[in-house]
Amino acid sequence: MSLGQELAPHLPFLRRYARALTGSQAHGDAYVRAALEAIVAAPGDFPRDVDARLGLYGTFQRIWSSTNDNDARDAGVEEGDSESIAQARLSQITPLSRQALLLTAMEGFTSEDAGYLIDASATEVDTLVADALAEIERQTRADVLIIEDEPIIAMDLETIVRDLGHSVTGVAVTRDEAVAQAMAQRPGLVLADIQLADDSSGIDAVKDILAEFSVPVIFITAFPERLLTGERPEPTFLITKPFQRSTVKAAIAQALFFDLQTIPA
């Protein structure tokens, strides 16, 4: 099997990680593209002492670390500018902690593998993750709309949201119901399933909502590869079913991390 064939199955998930890390489809994809270009330019440098997925993420991490200004502070915040929003947050939480959080909670790496990727011990990774969750949860509070037609999953999501200190504006099971609830009480975050009770689409519901006002959205689906096709638009935040509670917590934290309305004073 060629190196390209080994890496191909992991690319959609690297793109998911890159987008969550940067808060932007365009910037996340640019970092992934740069990592792939580096691999193509010097395939002999690709690490063969680890599995292909770990090697791919490791190449991405080196690109990210070498080009991202991790020491930037006091950037001005402009509405809709996710990079500026991120910089406002970075004054209170380190990028390394966010990377540790995403790599373990969202991407499913062990603390040991995450440590390999960010040059830290497993114990240090665990500490970084705990610090990141505590700080981001302290910074961010939001009203959350849940669009989910499976009652057990909806209840689980509602419990997770409330445990994080957020409030739930409602649980919608159809496209029309979701839009109506969003218009009645504008949420600060939307958690949206893809396939809804009446065979309507959570994607269409979100499009209708975003046509009226801007709000961060996290999609939940059993088939993430269907949404990570390289076509635009694509979701910045995506959770795979069946999900871990820690994954949902990490995604919520990251989505609100880049939201202008939840920047601490």
C-alpha angles and dihedrals in degrees: 000000000000122000090249091055091049093052100041098082091053099050098085090054094046087053089051090052093046092051094048090048095050099029090229136090092211096048094040092051091047091057091048090049091050090051092051091048089053091051093048091047094052111016090164089065093058108114112253097177090079133045119280095256093052090046091051094050089044091056090049091049092054091051092047094047094048097049106028114091099230093174098055114126141176096023116171115254118229123185111265094010103123093184091057091045089052091051090053088055093044089065086071105030131036122241089230090063091051091049091051090049095049096043093053106030100034105024096037099232118154118246088254094054092043087052089054089053098048098030097248138118121259090251091052090050091053090051092048091051093050092047092049094051093046094049098043092046089051092051100045133060124162146166106246130207114203118205105192131130099196106088097208093050091044091052091048092050091047091052092049092048093050093044088057090056098256127124127234118230092192149309116252125193101186137042094249093047091050093051092046092051092047091052092047094051117010110226125215091218136019126209106195134187116208103224114048135197099267093042090262120136128255087206091059091047090054092047090053091050094046089051087065103039142348119262134153113256133201115196121209119202143150090223109051093163089068090063097039098064101125091254120120137278101037130167118265092205120042132169123196122223127263088044136189118234089236089057092054091047092051093048093049091048092050095044091052090041088071096040116109094210094062099049107127117243 
